[in-house]
């Protein structure tokens, strides 16, 4: 006779007590400019999926790509600046 087991462990694995920690929420907040810049870049690409990109579309994609790159550089610089001991450059 085979026993039927419940999936209680799978259901409770994502219970309410499994909320993100304050450190995880802070990390998400620090990365939010990068996330928003990536969303803008995706939006710029999505607009051109069903048509031939115009010059305006190309400029929008270039600007969005530059903003995404600048947001990533700013995030890396903040992280590097926070980890340098004694304020050394």
DOPAVO-742445 format. One line per field, with one value per residue (C-alpha): x, y negated, z; residue in three letters; residue number from 0. Coordinates in pm, whole numbers, padded with zeros to 5 digits, m for minus. Layout:
N
xx	(X;...)
yy	(Y;...)
zz	(Z;...)
resn	(ALA;...)
resi	(NUM;...)
***
This chain:
89
xx	(00000;00140;00104;m00026;00171;00064;00242;00230;00607;00589;00299;00450;00791;00665;00468;00431;00731;00958;00958;01273;01506;01583;01925;01764;01515;01799;01990;01684;01643;02009;01962;01630;01783;01946;01621;01421;01682;01671;01290;01316;01563;01331;01041;01244;01322;00964;00832;01042;00951;00666;00803;01117;01290;01285;01560;01361;01344;01719;01781;01544;01727;02068;01956;01803;02120;02334;02106;02122;02501;02528;02303;02521;02839;02690;02590;02938;03102;02880;02965;03338;03336;03164;03417;03735;03886;04005;03862;04149;04096)
yy	(00000;m00342;m00628;m00957;m01245;m01606;m01896;m02093;m02157;m02304;m02527;m02655;m02714;m03056;m03146;m03499;m03465;m03437;m03813;m03984;m04116;m04484;m04431;m04275;m04562;m04813;m04636;m04650;m05020;m05082;m04899;m05067;m05330;m05048;m04853;m05154;m05239;m04879;m04898;m05216;m05042;m04744;m04978;m05147;m04811;m04684;m04984;m04879;m04509;m04531;m04800;m04933;m05165;m05530;m05780;m05888;m05526;m05489;m05802;m05681;m05347;m05518;m05752;m05464;m05258;m05550;m05601;m05230;m05231;m05549;m05397;m05084;m05292;m05500;m05185;m05034;m05360;m05384;m05025;m05080;m05406;m05243;m04960;m05171;m05201;m05539;m05729;m05628;m05676)
zz	(00000;m00099;00144;00024;00168;00190;00035;00359;00355;00006;00102;00425;00268;00159;00469;00607;00837;00532;00465;00335;00601;00649;00488;00180;00152;00185;m00092;m00317;m00242;m00331;m00662;m00748;m00984;m01183;m01192;m01312;m01577;m01703;m01720;m01930;m02162;m02199;m02272;m02543;m02702;m02670;m02865;m03164;m03165;m03414;m03644;m03799;m03550;m03647;m03571;m03266;m03146;m03193;m02986;m02715;m02696;m02686;m02407;m02210;m02255;m02130;m01829;m01744;m01770;m01560;m01293;m01281;m01256;m00975;m00786;m00822;m00717;m00408;m00315;m00374;m00179;00116;00130;00123;00470;00591;00295;00067;m00301)
resn	(UNK;UNK;UNK;UNK;UNK;UNK;UNK;UNK;UNK;UNK;UNK;UNK;UNK;UNK;UNK;UNK;UNK;UNK;UNK;UNK;UNK;UNK;UNK;UNK;UNK;UNK;UNK;UNK;UNK;UNK;UNK;UNK;UNK;UNK;UNK;UNK;UNK;UNK;UNK;UNK;UNK;UNK;UNK;UNK;UNK;UNK;UNK;UNK;UNK;UNK;UNK;UNK;UNK;UNK;UNK;UNK;UNK;UNK;UNK;UNK;UNK;UNK;UNK;UNK;UNK;UNK;UNK;UNK;UNK;UNK;UNK;UNK;UNK;UNK;UNK;UNK;UNK;UNK;UNK;UNK;UNK;UNK;UNK;UNK;UNK;UNK;UNK;UNK;UNK)
resi	(0;1;2;3;4;5;6;7;8;9;10;11;12;13;14;15;16;17;18;19;20;21;22;23;24;25;26;27;28;29;30;31;32;33;34;35;36;37;38;39;40;41;42;43;44;45;46;47;48;49;50;51;52;53;54;55;56;57;58;59;60;61;62;63;64;65;66;67;68;69;70;71;72;73;74;75;76;77;78;79;80;81;82;83;84;85;86;87;88)
***
